[in-house]
Amino acid sequence: MVRLPPGRRWPLPQDPARRHTGRLPVNIKGWTLSDKSGHRYRFGNLRLNGHSQIWVHTGIGHDNRRDVYQDRRAYVWDNTGDTATLRNDHRRIVDAESWGRRGH
């Protein structure tokens, strides 16, 4: 995961990145990215090549190979602290990143 710096003001769309550091491709269909408040984004049929990344935008847009959109009109990530948790399609935690006060 690419770290989200504490205190950064995220304009809509917010844009945390998910980085796949493995060599082999992985399909993340059904995986979820969530915050501490329970906002959750479920990935559609999406294949990440090895050593690639995907930007997860909060705002409205059209998904493509590098960007996916949650189609929200409000902020999700808390600037003062939060935790982004990535779970696979079996609800197991694959990665988590915390920052700021509420994240820890």
N, C-alpha and C positions, 0 to 999 in steps of 0.2 A: 504494500500500500504506500502511496505517496503521502507524506505527512501533511496535515492541514495546520498551518501556523496559527497559534493562539492570537485572538484579538483581530484577526484579519476581517475586514468588512467584505462579505461576499455579495456582489451584485447578483440579481437574478439574471441568468440562472446560476445557482451555486454549482461549483464544479470540482468535487473531489474526484481523484483519479484512482482507479484500481489497476495495479500493475501485476501481470502474470510473469513471474520470474523463472518459471520452469522452461525446459527446452521443448517439451512436447505440447501440442495444442490441447486445449480443454474446452468443452462445451459447458457453459454456465447457465443453461436453461433451468429455470426453477430456483436458482440461487437468489438470496435476498441480501440487500444492504439496508441496515437500519440504524437509527440513532437511539439515544437514551430515552427519548420521549415516546418511542414506539412508532415513529414514522418508518414505513418500510417500502422499499422498492423491490419488486420481483423482476428478475431478468427474463426476457423472452429467449427464443432460440438464438443464442449468440456463441460463436466459437472464437476463442482467443488463441492466436498463434503464440508460440513460445517467445518469451521476452517482449511481449507487447503490453499495451495498456488501453483502458477504456475510460473515457470521461463520463461521469454520471451527473447530468445537469438537473437542477431542480425545476427549471422552467419548462415552457412548452416548446416542442420542436419535433423533428423527424429523426428517428433512430437511424444510425448507419454503423459502419464497422468501427468507428473511433469514438462515437458519441451516442449516448442514450439519454432520454429525457423522461423525467418523472411526471411531467405535465401538471405541475403544481403552480399555484399563483402566490404562494407564501414561502418564506424561508423555512428551511428544515434544520440546518446545522447551527448550533448555538455558538456565537462568536466568543463567548467567555469560557466555554468548555463544553465538551460533548464526547461521545464515543461512537465511532463508526464501526459496525460489526458486520462482517461478511459471513453468511452461512451457506452451506451447500444445500442441495435439494433433499438431504436427509436431516436438515436443521442442525448439523454439526458446525461449530465455529471453525472457519478456515483462517480468518484473520480478524484482528480488532486493533484499532488505533484510537487512543484517547489524547485529549489535549485540554489544557486549562483547568479551572476549578471543578466543574461538574464532571469532567471526564475521569477523574481519579477517585 
